[in-house]
């Protein structure tokens, strides 16, 4: 069993370094810890900047690949919860004398054998008595080499559904068996975070399977997630919309699908694809719809006053009545600040960032009735990064590694997780780990206890545990993940998570399609039967 995480500093007292903790220096300021440098705030005055489709997912994938190469090479030792293991010596080949090598002494280079993903039975066979049961999905679908995004996780009935490349598939929660799958003519490029209450979505795929012909994200297809049955199909935009559908954002609230593309937004009926209304641009020429978010509310974000420069531009967030399109309220950020990512729809909680420094200067805002500012939280003093280091790239919903419930705002990230009071913005409790592990809050069990996912390392398994105000040493492990799954769970980097009825589901954010090093499609953990 790994050692427990180190306790967080007591609020209101001087921060002292934790012995052996490389992230805590005197005064509590982390050294060498922080997000990679990111792009600046949009383009110069002109058309509104568009969010990147992948956020920082390719960067994460590259980091994972680098870590795997380093570990495989045996150059650096893995740190085990603060205890440094001695590095294994690396044998180096002696230099050869100059001249042509003898062919008889030079063995032919042999290609490494492709890695094999274990079966569910093999993982469970190696379980210790206290370990959770697990299943693993090894999807044999052939993917071309490159970066392929795994889209939103939808839990419908007894299945979990997700789109990858040109396929949507449903897996049974109890054992991971594929229940249905739907091949598509081209790659999926956008999915809404929430389905309708009865389990339907509208997904978007590319106009053509050949990127050289068209990369537009304009093919709309309705889908029943319970059965995998296709519904209506439509093409988004007009014939003259050249390039406007390269980036599309969508959200579902009730039976209403909201779409933001180009510098416009509109709502459609999920049932039959009928257009309901255009979501109006306010202050024409000044504010442009940027993104949408759904669930129990329908929210639309806009970028405003871009031509005035970064210090004067701002964002506007509106709640729209899904049926009528009526604006229920508006919230405007301060000049020089823009909307980041949505943590919660009800209550409305989101990140905001300084347009001059979107990486380091950010806050969490809580809105009350009619969009009035209720609480401001500054998580920077505890070393949190926006959306667990994912920033505000990609879709605005969800904000990775962050959630709200039971009067708490819960934030996670690399090596730390903590809670804030929703009403006061005060930091309540949290823990830090000496390992480079993702610590993501899953939900609040009460106002005094949260459920946390702790990712695996390359050699140590992950776990799911309960954490309360007692901090480190008082956690209660709910799921101890089996060690046999650790290498594959580690590669997923806590990408996309779903927790339902005591079961955790984990997937990647992106996969590479590398046939020599196949990646597990999905992992799940649940309590062992008594």
MIVO-687424 format. One record per residue (C-alpha): z negated, y, x negated; residue number from 1. Coordinates in Angstrom, 2 decimals. Example, Ala and Ser with C-alpha at 12.3 -4.5 7.8 and 13.67 -1.06 7.14 Angstrom:
zz, yy, xx, nr
-7.80, -4.50, -12.30, 1
-7.14, -1.06, -13.67, 2
***
This chain:
zz, yy, xx, nr
0.00, 0.00, 0.00, 1
0.81, 3.44, -1.37, 2
-1.93, 5.90, -1.99, 3
-2.50, 8.45, 0.79, 4
-0.87, 11.88, 0.53, 5
-2.83, 14.64, -1.09, 6
-4.73, 16.95, 1.27, 7
-3.28, 20.32, 2.02, 8
-5.14, 23.42, 1.00, 9
-7.76, 24.54, 3.48, 10
-6.45, 27.59, 5.38, 11
-8.10, 30.83, 4.39, 12
-9.40, 29.52, 1.05, 13
-7.89, 29.98, -2.41, 14
-5.22, 27.40, -3.08, 15
-6.09, 25.09, -5.95, 16
-3.70, 22.76, -7.73, 17
-3.92, 19.09, -6.81, 18
-4.45, 16.97, -9.94, 19
-1.25, 15.31, -10.96, 20
0.76, 17.13, -8.33, 21
3.91, 18.53, -9.98, 22
4.57, 20.82, -7.00, 23
1.25, 22.68, -7.10, 24
0.65, 25.25, -9.82, 25
-2.24, 27.70, -10.09, 26
-2.36, 29.98, -7.11, 27
-0.54, 27.39, -5.00, 28
2.96, 28.64, -5.75, 29
5.33, 25.69, -6.22, 30
7.33, 25.60, -9.40, 31
10.75, 24.07, -9.63, 32
10.64, 23.32, -5.89, 33
12.98, 24.86, -3.41, 34
16.38, 24.64, -1.78, 35
19.59, 24.60, -3.75, 36
21.39, 27.90, -3.87, 37
23.51, 28.40, -0.77, 38
26.31, 30.65, 0.31, 39
25.74, 34.24, 1.27, 40
25.70, 35.56, 4.78, 41
29.18, 35.18, 6.14, 42
32.32, 37.07, 5.18, 43
32.70, 40.82, 4.88, 44
33.19, 42.85, 8.07, 45
35.86, 41.30, 10.25, 46
36.00, 38.22, 12.49, 47
32.61, 36.50, 13.00, 48
31.68, 33.83, 10.45, 49
31.68, 30.26, 11.63, 50
29.06, 27.68, 10.92, 51
29.97, 24.85, 8.57, 52
30.52, 21.51, 10.25, 53
28.35, 19.49, 7.91, 54
25.57, 21.93, 6.97, 55
24.34, 20.56, 3.66, 56
24.98, 16.92, 4.44, 57
27.55, 16.43, 1.62, 58
25.04, 17.94, -0.81, 59
22.40, 15.47, 0.37, 60
24.84, 12.61, -0.03, 61
25.68, 13.74, -3.55, 62
22.00, 13.97, -4.46, 63
21.38, 10.48, -3.11, 64
24.32, 9.12, -5.08, 65
23.04, 10.78, -8.24, 66
19.54, 9.38, -7.74, 67
20.96, 5.91, -7.22, 68
23.02, 6.15, -10.39, 69
20.00, 7.31, -12.40, 70
17.72, 4.60, -11.02, 71
20.36, 1.92, -11.52, 72
20.84, 3.01, -15.09, 73
17.15, 2.61, -15.93, 74
17.00, 5.95, -17.72, 75
14.19, 7.51, -15.70, 76
11.13, 5.80, -14.29, 77
10.18, 6.07, -10.67, 78
6.97, 8.01, -10.09, 79
4.62, 6.02, -7.86, 80
2.49, 8.52, -5.90, 81
1.58, 10.56, -8.97, 82
1.28, 7.68, -11.43, 83
4.03, 7.88, -14.03, 84
5.37, 4.48, -15.02, 85
6.64, 4.25, -18.60, 86
10.37, 4.60, -18.84, 87
12.18, 1.40, -19.70, 88
14.06, 1.56, -22.98, 89
17.79, 1.73, -22.63, 90
19.78, -0.38, -25.02, 91
22.52, 1.56, -26.76, 92
25.59, 0.00, -28.24, 93
25.93, 0.42, -32.00, 94
28.87, 2.51, -33.08, 95
31.93, 0.52, -34.11, 96
33.73, 1.19, -37.35, 97
36.91, 3.15, -37.06, 98
40.06, 1.18, -36.58, 99
41.54, -0.99, -33.91, 100
39.17, -3.42, -32.25, 101
39.97, -7.11, -32.34, 102
41.35, -8.24, -28.96, 103
39.57, -11.59, -29.29, 104
36.17, -9.84, -29.49, 105
36.72, -7.40, -26.63, 106
35.95, -9.03, -23.29, 107
37.92, -7.83, -20.33, 108
36.11, -5.31, -18.18, 109
34.79, -6.95, -15.05, 110
34.53, -4.96, -11.85, 111
31.03, -5.00, -10.35, 112
30.62, -7.16, -7.30, 113
30.29, -5.23, -4.03, 114
26.74, -4.80, -2.86, 115
25.66, -6.98, 0.04, 116
23.60, -5.66, 2.95, 117
20.89, -8.13, 4.00, 118
20.71, -9.54, 7.50, 119
17.98, -8.76, 9.99, 120
16.69, -12.30, 9.55, 121
16.43, -11.89, 5.77, 122
14.49, -8.63, 6.06, 123
12.05, -10.08, 8.57, 124
11.63, -13.27, 6.55, 125
10.14, -11.25, 3.68, 126
7.73, -9.27, 5.88, 127
4.06, -9.13, 5.04, 128
1.65, -9.86, 7.90, 129
0.96, -6.17, 8.62, 130
4.61, -5.08, 8.37, 131
6.68, -3.89, 11.28, 132
9.56, -5.99, 12.49, 133
12.99, -4.58, 11.70, 134
16.65, -4.85, 12.47, 135
19.57, -3.59, 10.44, 136
23.17, -2.94, 11.47, 137
25.91, -3.78, 8.99, 138
28.98, -2.28, 10.65, 139
32.10, -3.86, 9.16, 140
34.40, -1.08, 10.40, 141
36.70, -0.10, 7.54, 142
36.21, 3.59, 6.67, 143
38.51, 5.51, 4.33, 144
36.87, 6.89, 1.20, 145
35.42, 10.33, 1.84, 146
32.58, 12.03, 3.68, 147
32.13, 10.80, 7.26, 148
29.59, 12.42, 9.52, 149
27.33, 10.39, 11.78, 150
26.87, 12.33, 14.99, 151
24.00, 12.79, 17.44, 152
21.82, 9.83, 18.40, 153
21.69, 9.21, 22.16, 154
19.08, 6.87, 23.62, 155
20.23, 5.63, 27.04, 156
18.37, 2.82, 28.80, 157
17.81, 0.00, 26.34, 158
20.50, 1.14, 23.88, 159
21.00, 3.73, 21.17, 160
24.52, 5.19, 20.92, 161
26.24, 7.08, 18.10, 162
29.74, 8.11, 17.03, 163
31.09, 7.58, 13.52, 164
34.66, 8.41, 12.45, 165
36.95, 6.84, 15.10, 166
34.38, 4.69, 16.87, 167
31.51, 5.12, 19.33, 168
29.10, 2.19, 19.54, 169
25.96, 1.24, 21.47, 170
23.28, -0.95, 19.89, 171
20.52, -2.76, 21.76, 172
17.13, -1.31, 20.92, 173
15.38, -4.65, 20.93, 174
17.49, -6.36, 18.26, 175
20.31, -4.04, 17.08, 176
23.08, -6.14, 18.62, 177
26.24, -4.21, 19.43, 178
26.48, -3.93, 23.22, 179
29.80, -2.10, 23.41, 180
32.12, -0.10, 21.20, 181
34.99, 2.26, 21.88, 182
37.78, 2.88, 19.35, 183
39.34, 6.35, 19.37, 184
42.79, 7.53, 18.22, 185
41.32, 10.04, 15.75, 186
37.98, 11.01, 14.18, 187
35.15, 12.40, 16.31, 188
34.48, 16.00, 15.30, 189
31.81, 17.22, 17.75, 190
29.17, 15.77, 20.08, 191
26.50, 17.47, 22.22, 192
22.86, 16.80, 21.33, 193
21.92, 15.84, 24.91, 194
23.69, 13.67, 27.49, 195
23.50, 14.34, 31.23, 196
20.39, 12.97, 33.00, 197
22.43, 9.93, 34.11, 198
23.73, 9.19, 30.60, 199
27.18, 10.78, 30.33, 200
28.60, 12.94, 27.53, 201
31.78, 14.71, 26.59, 202
32.78, 14.14, 22.98, 203
35.51, 15.81, 20.94, 204
37.94, 14.18, 18.55, 205
40.75, 15.44, 16.34, 206
44.24, 16.18, 17.61, 207
45.72, 13.76, 15.11, 208
44.53, 10.92, 12.91, 209
46.54, 12.51, 10.11, 210
44.73, 15.60, 8.81, 211
47.95, 16.86, 7.27, 212
49.48, 17.16, 10.75, 213
46.58, 18.83, 12.59, 214
42.87, 19.21, 12.00, 215
42.10, 20.84, 15.32, 216
39.03, 19.58, 17.21, 217
40.52, 19.90, 20.68, 218
40.59, 16.48, 22.37, 219
37.87, 16.23, 25.05, 220
36.85, 12.81, 26.40, 221
34.10, 12.03, 28.92, 222
32.16, 8.85, 28.32, 223
29.55, 6.83, 30.22, 224
26.98, 5.89, 27.57, 225
25.54, 3.09, 29.70, 226
28.78, 1.13, 29.86, 227
31.13, 2.63, 27.26, 228
33.65, 3.36, 30.00, 229
35.99, 6.30, 29.41, 230
36.41, 9.05, 31.98, 231
38.64, 12.11, 32.00, 232
40.55, 13.48, 29.02, 233
41.55, 17.11, 28.46, 234
42.87, 19.31, 25.66, 235
40.70, 22.31, 24.80, 236
42.42, 25.67, 24.45, 237
45.91, 26.91, 25.04, 238
49.12, 26.25, 23.16, 239
48.74, 29.61, 21.44, 240
45.23, 28.88, 20.18, 241
46.41, 28.04, 16.68, 242
43.34, 27.45, 14.50, 243
40.80, 28.50, 17.14, 244
39.65, 24.93, 17.72, 245
39.10, 24.04, 14.09, 246
35.35, 24.42, 14.71, 247
33.88, 23.62, 18.11, 248
30.26, 23.58, 19.33, 249
29.14, 21.94, 22.57, 250
26.00, 21.44, 24.64, 251
25.12, 19.81, 27.97, 252
22.56, 21.07, 30.48, 253
22.42, 19.11, 33.73, 254
26.04, 18.45, 34.71, 255
27.34, 21.51, 32.84, 256
29.14, 21.33, 29.49, 257
29.15, 24.57, 27.49, 258
31.65, 25.00, 24.64, 259
31.86, 27.71, 21.98, 260
35.07, 27.92, 19.93, 261
36.88, 30.69, 18.14, 262
35.26, 33.85, 19.49, 263
34.86, 32.61, 23.07, 264
32.67, 30.34, 25.18, 265
33.13, 28.64, 28.55, 266
31.45, 26.13, 30.84, 267
32.94, 22.98, 32.39, 268
31.73, 20.38, 34.86, 269
30.94, 17.10, 33.11, 270
31.80, 15.09, 36.20, 271
35.51, 15.94, 36.28, 272
36.20, 18.45, 33.49, 273
36.81, 21.37, 35.86, 274
36.33, 24.76, 34.23, 275
33.41, 26.56, 35.90, 276
33.36, 29.98, 34.25, 277
33.87, 31.91, 31.04, 278
30.64, 32.84, 29.28, 279
31.11, 36.59, 28.90, 280
31.21, 38.46, 25.63, 281
28.78, 41.34, 25.84, 282
29.52, 44.61, 24.12, 283
33.20, 43.65, 23.75, 284
34.27, 43.96, 20.16, 285
30.65, 43.89, 19.01, 286
29.14, 40.50, 20.03, 287
30.90, 37.16, 19.71, 288
29.61, 33.80, 21.09, 289
28.70, 31.68, 18.12, 290
27.05, 28.48, 19.35, 291
25.46, 26.78, 22.35, 292
22.38, 24.60, 22.93, 293
21.44, 22.43, 25.90, 294
18.86, 20.19, 27.50, 295
16.57, 21.58, 30.19, 296
18.04, 25.04, 29.49, 297
21.46, 26.35, 28.51, 298
21.33, 28.83, 25.62, 299
24.14, 30.80, 23.98, 300
23.82, 32.54, 20.62, 301
26.08, 35.45, 19.58, 302
26.67, 37.38, 16.38, 303
26.73, 41.15, 16.83, 304
27.64, 44.32, 14.93, 305
29.22, 42.40, 12.06, 306
31.39, 45.35, 11.10, 307
28.24, 47.42, 10.50, 308
27.29, 45.26, 7.50, 309
24.54, 42.76, 6.85, 310
21.64, 45.21, 7.07, 311
22.63, 46.30, 10.60, 312
24.13, 43.17, 12.10, 313
21.99, 41.05, 14.42, 314
22.02, 38.03, 16.74, 315
21.57, 37.80, 20.47, 316
20.26, 34.76, 22.32, 317
20.89, 34.40, 26.05, 318
19.75, 31.89, 28.64, 319
22.55, 31.13, 31.11, 320
22.16, 29.55, 34.53, 321
24.19, 26.34, 34.05, 322
25.61, 26.37, 37.58, 323
26.50, 30.03, 38.10, 324
26.82, 31.43, 34.58, 325
24.35, 34.21, 35.41, 326
22.49, 35.62, 32.39, 327
18.76, 35.02, 32.98, 328
17.47, 36.87, 29.91, 329
18.47, 38.17, 26.49, 330
16.65, 38.27, 23.18, 331
17.90, 40.35, 20.30, 332
16.82, 39.81, 16.70, 333
15.87, 42.69, 14.44, 334
18.70, 44.47, 12.67, 335
19.56, 42.61, 9.49, 336
18.32, 39.30, 10.90, 337
20.28, 36.52, 12.56, 338
19.64, 33.44, 14.63, 339
19.13, 30.27, 12.58, 340
18.56, 26.97, 14.40, 341
16.87, 25.91, 17.62, 342
13.68, 23.85, 17.34, 343
12.86, 23.67, 21.04, 344
14.51, 24.64, 24.34, 345
11.34, 24.65, 26.45, 346
9.52, 26.63, 25.18, 347
12.25, 28.44, 23.28, 348
11.41, 28.16, 19.57, 349
13.95, 28.88, 16.84, 350
14.33, 29.98, 13.25, 351
15.63, 33.38, 12.22, 352
16.78, 34.45, 8.77, 353
17.30, 37.62, 6.81, 354
21.03, 38.22, 6.48, 355
20.51, 39.37, 2.88, 356
18.63, 36.19, 1.87, 357
19.16, 33.34, 4.34, 358
17.60, 30.74, 2.03, 359
14.20, 32.21, 1.19, 360
13.51, 34.86, 3.84, 361
13.12, 33.13, 7.19, 362
10.66, 32.84, 10.09, 363
9.98, 30.80, 13.22, 364
9.97, 32.74, 16.49, 365
8.43, 31.60, 19.78, 366
9.68, 33.26, 22.98, 367
7.77, 33.64, 26.21, 368
9.01, 34.42, 29.70, 369
12.22, 36.40, 30.04, 370
12.94, 36.05, 26.33, 371
10.03, 38.21, 25.17, 372
8.71, 37.57, 21.67, 373
5.48, 35.58, 21.88, 374
4.65, 34.42, 18.36, 375
6.00, 34.83, 14.83, 376
5.30, 32.11, 12.26, 377
5.88, 32.49, 8.52, 378
6.00, 28.97, 7.02, 379
7.03, 30.10, 3.54, 380
3.49, 30.36, 2.19, 381
3.13, 26.59, 2.69, 382
6.41, 25.90, 0.94, 383
8.43, 24.84, 3.97, 384
12.20, 25.20, 3.97, 385
14.20, 26.05, 7.06, 386
15.00, 22.87, 9.03, 387
13.51, 20.72, 6.26, 388
15.95, 22.11, 3.70, 389
19.00, 21.66, 5.93, 390
19.13, 25.40, 6.62, 391
21.10, 26.75, 9.57, 392
24.41, 25.12, 8.63, 393
26.27, 23.07, 11.24, 394
25.27, 23.04, 14.89, 395
22.25, 25.11, 15.92, 396
20.71, 22.11, 17.69, 397
18.68, 20.33, 16.55, 398
16.72, 21.87, 13.65, 399
16.14, 18.91, 11.37, 400
12.57, 17.87, 10.58, 401
11.04, 20.24, 13.14, 402
9.71, 19.80, 16.67, 403
7.41, 21.32, 19.29, 404
4.87, 19.77, 21.66, 405
1.31, 19.92, 22.98, 406
0.94, 23.53, 21.93, 407
2.00, 22.78, 18.33, 408
4.96, 23.77, 16.18, 409
5.44, 20.91, 13.71, 410
7.43, 21.36, 10.49, 411
8.37, 18.80, 7.86, 412
10.41, 18.49, 4.70, 413
10.46, 17.05, 1.22, 414
6.85, 16.04, 0.38, 415
5.05, 17.95, 3.19, 416
4.37, 18.13, 6.91, 417
2.20, 20.59, 8.82, 418
1.32, 22.06, 12.21, 419
1.07, 25.62, 13.55, 420
-0.52, 26.91, 16.73, 421
2.19, 27.83, 19.23, 422
0.20, 30.78, 20.63, 423
-1.23, 32.34, 17.48, 424
1.15, 31.18, 14.74, 425
-1.86, 30.07, 12.68, 426
-1.47, 27.14, 10.31, 427
-3.68, 24.27, 11.49, 428
-3.39, 21.22, 9.25, 429
-0.97, 19.21, 7.12, 430
-0.54, 16.96, 4.10, 431
1.54, 16.86, 0.94, 432
2.82, 13.88, -1.01, 433
3.33, 13.58, -4.75, 434
6.42, 11.47, -4.11, 435
9.77, 12.98, -3.24, 436
9.57, 11.60, 0.27, 437
10.73, 13.11, 3.52, 438
7.83, 13.77, 5.88, 439
9.19, 14.50, 9.35, 440
7.14, 15.03, 12.50, 441
8.43, 12.90, 15.36, 442
6.27, 14.20, 18.21, 443
2.77, 15.35, 19.14, 444
0.58, 12.63, 20.62, 445
-2.00, 15.29, 21.57, 446
-2.98, 18.78, 20.40, 447
-5.02, 17.05, 17.69, 448
-2.67, 14.31, 16.50, 449
0.98, 14.11, 15.52, 450
3.27, 11.19, 14.73, 451
4.98, 11.45, 11.33, 452
7.86, 9.59, 9.69, 453
7.49, 9.09, 5.94, 454
10.75, 8.01, 4.30, 455
11.12, 5.24, 1.74, 456
11.71, 5.72, -1.97, 457
14.12, 3.52, -3.89, 458
11.31, 1.03, -4.52, 459
8.56, 1.76, -1.97, 460
8.88, 1.27, 1.79, 461
8.51, 4.01, 4.33, 462
6.06, 4.15, 7.19, 463
5.26, 5.90, 10.46, 464
1.73, 7.24, 10.81, 465
-0.58, 9.39, 12.93, 466
-2.03, 12.54, 11.38, 467
-4.79, 14.75, 12.71, 468
-6.93, 17.67, 11.50, 469
-8.82, 15.38, 9.12, 470
-5.81, 15.48, 6.80, 471
-5.23, 13.06, 3.94, 472
-7.21, 9.87, 3.99, 473
-7.57, 9.87, 7.76, 474
-4.01, 8.90, 8.65, 475
-3.51, 5.85, 10.83, 476
-0.43, 3.80, 9.99, 477
1.48, 2.88, 13.12, 478
4.46, 1.16, 11.47, 479
4.43, -0.12, 7.89, 480
8.11, -0.60, 7.15, 481
9.02, -3.83, 5.32, 482
9.78, -3.53, 1.60, 483
13.08, -5.42, 1.90, 484
14.52, -2.52, 3.91, 485
13.38, 0.18, 1.44, 486
16.60, 0.58, -0.62, 487
18.69, 1.07, 2.52, 488
16.13, 3.28, 4.26, 489
15.90, 5.41, 1.11, 490
19.64, 6.03, 1.13, 491
19.43, 7.29, 4.71, 492
17.21, 10.14, 3.53, 493
15.63, 10.47, 6.97, 494
19.04, 11.58, 8.23, 495
18.90, 11.17, 12.01, 496
15.81, 9.86, 13.77, 497
14.94, 8.65, 17.25, 498
11.54, 7.39, 18.41, 499
11.30, 5.63, 21.75, 500
8.65, 3.28, 23.20, 501
7.03, 2.70, 19.81, 502
10.33, 2.00, 18.03, 503
11.82, 4.13, 15.25, 504
15.58, 4.29, 14.67, 505
16.99, 5.77, 11.44, 506
20.59, 6.49, 10.43, 507
22.44, 8.43, 7.77, 508
23.77, 11.96, 8.22, 509
26.94, 11.03, 6.34, 510
28.43, 7.89, 4.79, 511
31.12, 7.61, 2.14, 512
33.27, 4.61, 3.07, 513
32.87, 3.17, -0.43, 514
33.74, -0.53, -0.11, 515
32.02, -1.39, -3.40, 516
28.74, 0.07, -2.17, 517
28.55, -0.40, 1.60, 518
25.87, 1.52, 3.46, 519
23.79, 0.14, 6.29, 520
24.86, 1.61, 9.63, 521
21.43, 1.82, 11.25, 522
17.81, 0.70, 10.72, 523
15.01, 0.25, 13.23, 524
11.30, -0.59, 13.05, 525
8.88, -1.69, 15.76, 526
5.38, -3.18, 15.95, 527
5.19, -6.88, 15.21, 528
4.50, -8.99, 18.29, 529
0.84, -9.93, 18.57, 530
***
